[in-house]
């Protein structure tokens, strides 16, 4: 081939890759929105409006968080909840930090083999759908504890917006219409005959009004009676009737005895920033700090965003972190979690000692670290249908809450007469060690079912400080992708100097040790990079959106820059 023809031939080959690189480049400007006095970012516009109204009425970040949590129960029923649970990370304007665990617990009648048949085999879908999949809900107790410790406004004021949204109704989005139509048959299958929650004649359409009168009455009971309005009285009796109908396990004593727990946050440093995140029974905080510490010795900025080298580094760190997660993370009230050992600087440096940019390390060659504790096997993967919201008030108090029912619409069981969905969080336990769950991930003893135990989670609500000041509030849904999504959002800001919306819009990759496949969003990895990764021995596959991050960044000028994930209906409000 003649030289001038070769030049144009090579240009023709490279041009598509160059165009793709331009499209996905983080240098493409996302629209950054900033507010002076505070901000609320949630999965639904109506919930964000509620949070902002509370802030404007003199409420603080915790007041707004409580109001948003109950509003999401109404306007985001597939993940917002009073029938589920979650985690909260809090930082006051003065730098005080705290973490609230309102994760669900296993009923007292739960047992290790409750989802196995007589031959010891896992019964398909028993831990995913229906009454037996529900753990004891923690959201209401959690919000009551959070408000009692930090709230300013009266409890009743915080419940009223959700009550009005339930009673008067709100217009559903096109995404919500599609989701409710998709789940219609399961709503019918797993509920008592004649129920009509989230059902209508014909299909739901964008703009339809969703009215939930029974849910409004339940919220009024919580408004008027506090904890007793949910864990006792009419609502508790309705939950027990559901358990009797569907052979579930939650008892009156389970409801009465449930307690959310204040825990000491996991904290660590990354490039001069202080990272504050959720401790076990969330695996999120420990794994996030492991990832950050593993990549810190490397110059990510020089490598380039989502370059071959940066994706290699991130993937190999994730490979080792998720191997550790498989063996050593669980409910700290039932299992000794070696947090200090897992975050030890020397240990993490040694974990990366055999990493090479020349080729991939097969996951079969990477085992969990050795802390003198028995290797318990891989914990189960959570559903990706969770939700997160971030709030900062005028004084600078910050709240990050991630909350879930587990699968989209949880167990699909509505509490008749009370109008809310129950979770299917029991599926987050390991039904049987060594047996893959619905998502192809095997289970382990550290996360086995025990009465009163909290199931392992990947939820990673996180707050970041810089130079002693609030810097970032971040979190996401996404099951096992939560940790890697929060991780990438942080490095996008810290290492690549992205704005908040830009950091969220940027394409993502995910790796979790097993399966040994690098997953990526199509907007995150161009064809040339993908080819080069395969040449180095990485199996790759494109997938739909990874996570739905809602976050707030405090700029050097003191403004609050919001980021609402365009992968969903997420919305930012501020003033």
N, C-alpha and C positions, 0 to 999 in steps of 0.2 A: 504494500500500500504506500502511495506517495505521501511525503511528510505533511503537505497541506491538507490532504484528505484525512490523514490520521488525526490531525488537530481537530477538525470539525466532527469527526466520528466520536472522539473522546468527549468533546463538548456536548454532543447530543446525548451521550450516555449519562453525563454528570448533571445536565440541566434539570431533569425531574427531581433529582435528589436535592439540588440547590433550591428549587422552588418549594419543596416540602420543608426543608430546613427553615426557609423564610417564614412559612406559615406557622410552624410550631415554635419558632424562636421566642424565648422569654423576653427578648428585647422589643417584641411587638407590644405596643402600649395598651394595657387594659385601662378602663376608665376608673380612676381612683376617686372615691367619695370620702370627704372628711367632715367631721362635726366637732364643735367646740365643747359642748356641755355633757356629752354622753352618747352612747350608742347601744343598739340592740340588734343582734343578727340571729335569725331563727329560720326554721324550715318552711315557715308559712307567713305571708304578709299580715294576716289578721293577728297572729300571735306577736309579731314584731310591733304592730301598732299598740297592742295592749301593754307591752313592756315599756314602750316609749311614753305612753300616757301616765303610767305609774311614776316614771322618772320625773316627768314634768310636774306631777302633783306633789313632789317632795319626797317620793320614795327613794330608797337607795337601791343598789344593785341586787341585793338579796330580795327585797320587796318585789322588784321587777321580775326576778327569776321565779319566784313563787307564782306570780300572776301568769307568767308565760307558761310554766309547767301545766297549770290547769287549763289555760287557753288551748294549748296543743292537744290536750285530751279531747277537746271538742273539734278543733279544725284540722287535726292531723292524726286521725284515729289509727292509722296503720303503725304508728310508732309512739306518738305522744300518748301519755297514759296516766291513769290512776290505778290501773290494774297490773302495773309492772314495777320497774325499779330503775336505779341508776347510781351515778356518782357525781359529786360536786367538789370542785376545787375553788377555794376562796382566797382572795388577797385583799386586805384592807388598804386604804389610802396611806396608812402609816407603815405598811409592810408586814403586818400580821398575816400569817397563812394558816389555812386549815383545810381539811378534807372530810367530806361526809359520805359515808357508805350507806346508801339505801337500796342496796342490791337485794333481790328476792332471796328467800330461803326455802330449803326443802321442807315439806310438811313433816310432822312428827311420825306419821305413819309411812313415810318413804323408806325404801330399802334398796340396797345395792343392786339387787337382781330384779327390780320391779318391772323392767322392760324386756325381760327374757322369757322365752317359752319353756316348757317342761324339759326340752332338750338343751337348754342353755343358749339358745340362739336369740338374737335381737329381733323383737317383733317390729316390723317396719311401720313407721309413722306414729307409733304409740306415744313417743316422747315429743312429737311435733304438733299433732293436732288433737283436739278434744280435751276433756276435763282433766285427764290424768297427766297432762303435760304441764299443768299450771303450778308454779311455785307461789309461796305466800307473798303478796304484793307489798312493796316498800315505799312507793312514791309519796303517799299521803303522810305517813309518819316522817319521812325525810323532809318534806316541805314544812311540816309543823316544827320540827327540830331546828331547821335552818332559820325560820322566822323567829322562833323563841330566842335564839342566840344573837341574831344580827338585825332583825327587821325593825323598821321604824313605824310604818303605817299599821292601822288596825287590820287584823286578819280578814274581817268581813269585806273590807275594801278591796283586798287582793283577789277574792273569789268572785266578786260581782261581775267583772267583764266576761269571764268564762260562762257564768250562769246566763247572761244576756245573749251571748253567742249561741248557746245551746237552745235557748227558748225561742229567740227570734229567728235563728238560722243564719247561715252565711252561704255565699255563692261558691260552689266548688270549682276547682280548676280543671282544665282538660286532662291533666295527668291524674288527678284524683278520680275523675269520671272513668278513665280507662282502668284504673286499679280496682275500683269497686265493682265494675262490670266483670272484670277478670275473676274476682273472688266470690262472685254471687253464689255459685254452686256449693262452695265450702261453707258459706254463711248458712245456707239451708241445711246442709248435711250434718253439721256439728251442733245445731241448736234445737231447742224444743219446738215442736210443731206450732205454727201460727205466729212465730216471732217475726218482726218486721224491721229490725235495726239494719240500717244501710241497705235496705231493699226497697224497690219500687216497681210498679208495672212498667215494663219496658226497660230500656237502657238509660243509665245516667248520662247526662250531657253537660258540657261545660256551661257554667252559669246557673245550673239548677240550684234551688235553695235546699239546704240540708238542715232540718229542724230536729232536735233531739230532746224532747220534753222529759223523758225519764232520766236522762243524764243531768238535765237542769235541776231536777228534784234531788238527785244524789249530791250534786255540788252544793245545793242549799243546806243539806244535812251537814256536810263538812264545814260549810261557812258558819252554821249556827252551833254545832256541837263539837267542832274540832275533830280530834282523833276518834272520839266515840261515834261520830257521825259516819265513820267508815268501818272501823274494826269492831264495832258493836251495833246493836239496834237493827233497824230495817235493812240496811245495806249488808251487814254481816249475815243476817238471816237469808237474804236473797243469794248470797254467795254459797251458803251451806246447802240451800235447795238445789242450786246448780250442781254441787258436788254429788248430792244424792241422786239427781237425775242421770248424770253422766259417769258415775262411779269414780269421781275424783277423790282426792285425799285431804284437802284443806279442811281443818276443823275450826270450831269456835275458839278453842284454846290456841291454835296456831295464829289466828288473827289477833287475839288478845295479847299474845306473848311476843309478837313481832317488835323488834327494836332496830332502828337504824343506829349507826355507830360513827362517832367522830374518830378519825384516825390521823396520825401524823403524815403529812404529805411526803412523797419521795422528792428529794431535791438534789441537784447537781449542777456543775458548771459546763458551759460550752462556749468557747471563744469569747470569754468575758461576760457571758450572759448567765443568769441563774435560772434554771429550769425547775418549775414546781409542778408536780404531776401526781397522779393517783397511785397509791400503794396497793398491794394485794388486799382483797381478792381480785383486783384488776391486775392483769399482767402488763398493762399499758405503760405505767410509769417506769418500771424496772427495765422493760425492753427498750423504751424510747431512750433512756439514759445510756443503756449499753450501746445502742446504735450511734448516738452522738459521740460517745467517748471513743468508739472504734474508728470513726472516720476523722476525728479531730486532728490526728497527726498528719493528715494528707491535705494537700492544697486543692480543694474542690473547685475554687474559683478559677484557678489556672487550668484545671482539667476541662472546664466548660460544662455548662448545663446540659444534662442528659447526653453527654458524649459517651463514647465507648468506655473510656477509662472511668468516668464517674459512675456509670451504671454498673460496671464491674465491681467497683469498690462498694457501692451501696448493696448490691446483690450478695457479695461475699460476707459483708457484715451481717446482713439479714439472715443468711444461711446459718451462721453460728448462733445468732440471738434466738432464732426460732427453735433451734435444736435445744438450747438451754431451757426455753419456755416449755418445751415438751415434757421436761423431766421434773422441774423444780417449782413450778408456780401453782398455787391453789389458795384456798381459804386459810389465812394465817391462824384462825382460831381452832383449826383442826389439823394443820400440817405446818411444820417448821419450814418456812421459806427462807433460804440462805441469801437474803437481799444484799447484805454487806459483801459477801463473797462474790456474788454475781456482778457487783459494781466495782470491784477492786481493780485499780488501774493496771497493776502488773498482770493480773489474770486476763484482762481484756486485750492487753498488748500481746500476750502469749497466744491468745485465741486467733489473732490475725497473723501470727508469725509465718504460717505456711501459705498465706495468700500470695498469688502471683498474678500480675497483669498479663502474663503470657497465655494462660489458659484457665478455664473454669475448674473449680474444685468440686468433684461429684458429691452430692449430698450423702451418698452411701459411705463416703470417707470422713464425714463430719459427724461426730457424736456429741451428746450433751457433755458439758464440762464435768469434772469429777470433784465433788465437794464432800465426799465421804458419806453421801446420802444415797439410798437406792434409787436407780433410774426407774422412774415410774411410767414412762411412755407418753406419747403425744396426746395433749388435751384436745377436746373437740373444738371444731371451728364453729363460731357463732354465725347466725344469720346476719346479713348485711343491712337488715331493715331496722335501723336504730335512728336516733336523731340527736343533734347537738345544738346548743345555743350559747352564745357569748354575750356578756353584758358588762358595760362600764358606766358608772354614774358620774355626776358632775364633780364629786369630791375625789374621784379616782379609785373607788372601791371596784373590784372586778370579780366576776363570777363566770366559771366555765362549768356547764352541766351537760353530761351525756346520759341519755335515758332511753329505755327500750322495752319492747314487748317480746323481743327476739325475732321470730319471723314476722313478715309483714302481716299485720292484724293478729299477731300472737297466735294463740291456740284456735282462733276463729270462734271462740265461745263468748257470747254476750251474757252478762248477768241479767237475767230476765227481771223486769221491774226496776232495774237500776241503770240500764242502758250503757254499760261500759264493757270493754273487752278484757279478758283475762290473758295473761302472758303464757308463753310456752317455754319458759326459761329452764325447765327441767331437762330440756334437750342439750343445754350447755354443760351438763354433767357427762361423764363417761358412762355410757350404758353398759359397756363391757370392755375391759382392757384388751387392746390389740385388734379390735374389730372396727373397720372403717364406718364412719357415720354417713349420713345422707350426702355430705360434701366430700367424701373420700378421705377423711382424716380419722386416724385411729385414736382410741382413748387410753387413759392411764389411771393408776390407783390414786395419784395425788388429787385427782378431780373426780373421784368416785362418789356415788350418792350416799349421803348420811343425813339423818334427821337434823334439821336446824342449820345445816351447812349452806354456805353461799357458794354458788357455782362460779367457776373461773370466768373472767371476762377480759376482752381486749380494749374496752372503753378507756380512752386516754384524754380526759379533759385536762388541759394544761395552761398554765400561766407562766410567762417569761418576763424576767426583770433584766434591765440593762442600766448599769451605773447606779444601782439602788432605786431606780424608778420603774414603774410599770412599763412594759415594752409590748407584750403581745398576749392576747387571750385566744386560744385555739382549740379546736376539737372537730370530730367528724363521726358519722356513722360508717359502717363498712365491715363489720365482723373482724376477721383476722387482718384485713387491709387497713384498719383504723390506725394501728401503730405506725405503719410505713407511710400513710398519708400525712399524719401529724408530723412525722419526722421530715418528710420532704417539704412540707409547708414551712417549717422552721428553717431548714437550710436554704430554701429559696429566698427567704428574707435575709438571713444572717450572712450566707456565703455569696449569694448572687445579687444581693441588693435590690430585690424586687419589692414593689409595693404590695399591699395586702391583697387587692383583687387580682393583680398580676400573678402573685404566688399561688393563688387558688385556681386561676384559669389554666395555669401551666399543666401540660400533660404529665401523667404519673406512670410509674412502674411499680410492680409489687412482686416480692418473692418471700416464701415462707418455709424454706427448707424442704418440705414435702407438700405437694409434688415438686419434683426438681425441674420447674418451669418458670421462666421469667415472664410474668404477665405485664402487658403494657397497653395504655390507651393509644389509639391510632394517632392522636395529635401529639403524643409524647416521644415517639421514636421514629425517625425517618428510615427509609428503606436501606440506605447505606450503612447506618449504624446497626440496624437489625442484622444485615448480612455479616458484618464484621463480628458481631457477638456470636453468631452461629459458627463462624470460622474458629472462634476461640473455645467452642464446646458448650455454649449455652443454648438450651432449648428455649424457644420463645413462642408466645402466642398472644394475639391481640384480643382484647376483651372490651366490654362496655365500660362506662364510667366507673372509676375507682373513687369511692368516697363522695361525700357532699360536705365540704368544709365550710364552717361559718366562723369567722374570726375578726378580731379587731387589733389594729396596730397603732401604738401611740407614736406620733411623729416627733422629730426633734423640736418642733415648734409647740408641742403639747396638744395637737389636734388628734382626734380619734379617726383613723382611717379604717373603713370597713371593707370586708370581703364576704360576699354572699355567693355561694356556689351555683353556677349556672347549670349544673348537671341536674338540678331539681327546681322546685318553685321557691327556693330560698330567697330571703328578703332582708335587707338592712334598713333600719330606721335610726334617726338621730336628730339632735338639735343643737 
